[in-house]
Amino acid sequence: MPPKSDLAHVTQLASLNFLASKATRAEFSLGDAGLQLHIEPHAPGVYRLRAGLPAALLPEKPSARAKAHAEMLLAREEPISELFVSSIADGTQDGWRLEQGDTVLELSHSPLQFAVYRNEDCVMQTRLGSTLAHGSDGQGNAWQFDIELDGDDALHGAGLSDGELDRRGTEIISDVPTDRALPLLWSTKGWGVYASSVDRIQHDIGRSDADLYRLTVQGDVLDLFLFVGEPAEILNQYTALTGRAGQPGLWPMGVWLDQAPGQSVDETLAIVRRFREQQWGLDVVQLAQPAPFGFQADKPAFEWNADRVPDPRQLITQFQEANIQLVAPSFPGVLAGTELFDEWEDRGWLLIDDDGNALALPGCEASGGRPFGLLDLTNKDVYKLWSERHRQLFDDGLGGPTCDAQFDIPDGITARGGESGAVLRTVYPMLARQALFDAVAGHKTPQEGIVCSADLFPSVQRFAWQTGPQTGNDWQALEHTLRTALSLGDSGVPFQAHSLGSAAHSTAGMTPELYIRWLAMSVFSANFSFQSLPALLPDAFDAETRELVRHWLQWRYRLIPYVLGIIEDAVRSGQPVQRSMALAFPNDPVAQVWDTQYLLGPALLVAPPLRPGKQVQVYLPEGDAWWDLNTGWRYEGGTTWTIEAGLDTLPVFGREGHMLCLGPTAQHSGEFNSARILDEVWMFGMPEHSPVVMRNKIRVMQMQGSSYIKGLEGLRILPSEGLEVKRRGAEVRISRAR
């Protein structure tokens, strides 16, 4: 893989000249290089900038490969807004003003500079004299785009981080697996940028120059989207542009158990029975690596490993009888040194090198440590075969797959579609995830299903079940998994499932206090899994700890209607389940300092303890009042408090004007009554907002100082102090107590 580097032979594009405009596009020439710049009003608050040679910007007939890559990156290709273009000639700077609604993009003629305005306030501008550059980085054509930073720019997104959520001072490269990159970056000042490309993207976020964000994109065409608005609106527009998450369904929202490496099915079933006996909720078992099924050594049959699973039908039946769904690992490969490897190498169904020889990667966990060749998923026949073989497994009762396919593919490897280098490293995990999603959900209406993976790539937010890291078994590991979830949420990924501890690390640091704190945070998250290593199971601890486990798992199942409602909302708005303070409160700089607090959906503020002890400091953001779920006390926003939190409590605060709808206590999702999903409603002050809840049919209307709510029939209602509830048929009236 090429080293990180800046462009060689850079040409600064120093001037801009107007060519033509219409409602959906303005066209400019870039200096004397024969290049053009096209700007579209892609959506309200979204400008699309495309730079390159005219023939590349407006090809007569895009290639099939180009169309396929565009579909991977964009869910909506055509602009849906309109542009008003006017010239600027104020005596000091000539240029053009491109307006749509309350946002403006100003372009200066010479020297070239861009400035973005929202309601007449400048929220972003490029660096004067080095706004846009074109050159070569040794791999082909590439572009540089430079944005000037100031002290108020806190920059978020760009992928996974286990440290600071503000990405300033970092450098991130899209196709370097360890960088864990994603393409969206945004500022709390109200701007964002997304480079739409499957080629290499490099973010230098104030690392080389503290006052500069430099975006470097390989390719003949620069395709850049500028977003203007609050961070939540940027995520909304970004996910509308690139695609939004599918639905996971009900059973994946229950508690998971990860089988320990080397553990037998009978041992795992015994643990499931202990969970049931102790009334600890459980819905899903995820089988351990290696993959229990795959292509056979001498034929293309896709079968279970008979040594590990002698009777697959009996296996699935045993777990289903315990009301447990099974998830199992897979990998898109064929073991090296087998007849099938040689046959598919000859057929061209595996990724190959420059000499036509199939790539053989070193063994991984999924392959049982044996070297393997990668299926060429750019080949439609191979893609279809791999997807259809998995569909049969799911039709037979397997709940879903887990598959990590972000391999470090060398530069000399080429796919049938012509992809190689950074493009292939980016495209491959996208194809693997999509093929499995097609298998598990593509034939359903609506598409509902999960594919568990830790892979990150452009448009990863289209898939709901992102796997969290196995970080360790100490307090730092707890903070690590929380920060990764918040950073992924900032990057447009709606969902990360946490692991409660790690079977791959020493368990010496996992104290009862840490175990319960980790569990409580995980309960108030998208979801989580227990590890079936004996030292990390609830019955490894004392009776008091086991009772606390039961307490928190009851909370988890009661929260499912709310958490699944947040995910359903992500399909409409792109907002993540766990929302960072910067995303939720971009205008409160104090809140952003408290970066391990988060909003769970729109209604709940969670401040998980990340250190031993009962006292927890909490900052309640300004602009709202907050209601303590544990005491019912009301606090004004913009204040800091020290909360006493025993192990049976978690600092959680309801946002005034919102409601929390809770389901009944259950041991697994099969106990949910589809006709009565909800059991109880908690109100935080006078209701102003319709609640977030799965299959939401509850609506709030305000009139003359009271709130009128439809959809609460048969539910217990707990109003805040000072409010009273009156029922009239299907309508509930909430008013001030007299």
Secondary structure, 3 states (H helix, E strand, C coil): CCCCCCCEEEEECCCEEEEEEECCEEEEEECCCCEEEEEEEEECCEEEEEEECHHHHCCCCCCHHHHHHHHHHCCCCCCCCCCEEEEEECCCCEEEEEEECCEEEEEECCCCEEEEEECCEEEEEECCCCCEEEEECCCCEEEEEEEECCCCCCEEEEECCCCCCCCCCEEEECCCHHHCEEEEEEECCCEEEEECCCCCEEEEECCCCCCEEEEEEECCCEEEEEEECCHHHHHHHHHHHHCCCCECCCHHHCCEEECCCCCCHHHHHHHHHHHHHCCCCCCEEECCCCCCEEECCCCCCEEECCCCCCCHHHHHHHHHHCCCEEEEECCCEEECCCHHHHHHHHHCCECECCCCCECEECCCCCCCCCCEEEECCCCHHHHHHHHHHHHHHHHCCCCEEECCCCCCCCCCCECCCCCEHHHHHHHHHHHHHHHHHHHHHCCCCCCECCCEECCCCCCHHHCCCEECCCCCCCHHHHHHHHHHHHHHHHCCCCCEEEEECCCCCCCCCCCHHHHHHHHHHHHCCCEEEEECCHHHCHHHCCHHHHHHHHHHHHHHHHHHHHHHHHHHHHHHHCCCCEECHHHHCCCCHHHHHCCCCEEECCCEEECCCCCCCCEEEEEECCCCEEEECCCCCEEECCEEEEEECCCCCCCEEEECCCEEEECCCCCCHHHCECCECCCEEEECCCCCCCCCCCCCCCEEEEECCEEEEECCCCCEEECCCCEEEEEECCEEEEEECC
